[in-house]
């Protein structure tokens, strides 16, 4: 059975999937939804189909992008073949029958909806993309399709928590170069010249400044909950190796 998190305020079909409920095995167990790894393609396609059906969407309408940690947004008007999405980190659509899927393993999946206008969006917000403005760009792309900023609700899904996210000067310098007021999102690190970064809080601040009507949260720390989430940071701390990714999906009813 699929295990997913849901935020009622989005008011459209959606789900932040965990790693539970799929058919993959080994380090990809079990609901790995990334087509870019070494997992069986047949298993991943089945997992993605299960994720789509879990929110009542047609698996044939589930699309994703080739995520590159940037600010680019794609306006989706028709489905493309799995694994052939353009290079971007966000999608928007006003077309029923399409489902937007974002792949993560510590970065922040953010789902958006103006249910009244019938416009939805989905963003992959790692720190680089968030600094570059991917969240604001998603809001702007939704507005171009007829969404009203004050009606847009955004929900931040499971991502790495501040207690798990020790970062170096490069990340801190990049965030503060964009806005020095964000210094409060960095707590003391566990080592010298390191800080604990609040990625979820950073996404909240950027979303609030975009002028949208509501921000919700399916709070969970991907790095801390091994039985429930894949985590790039956890894999790195253990010396590398294969890793799966969870998917977050949103669709129009």
Secondary structure, DSSP 8 states (H G I E B T S, - for coil): ---EE--GGG-SSEEEE-S-S----GGGTTT---SSSSS-HHHHHHHHHHHHHHTT--GGGEE--B--SS--EEE--S---TT---B-SEEEE--TT-EEEEEESSSEEEEEEETTTTEEEEEEE-HHHHHHTHHHHHHHHHHHTT--GGG-EEEE-SB--GGG-EE-HHHHHHHHHH-GGGGGGEEE-SSTT-EEE-HHHHHHHHHHHTT-SEEEE---BTTT-TTT---HHHHHHTT------EEEEEE--
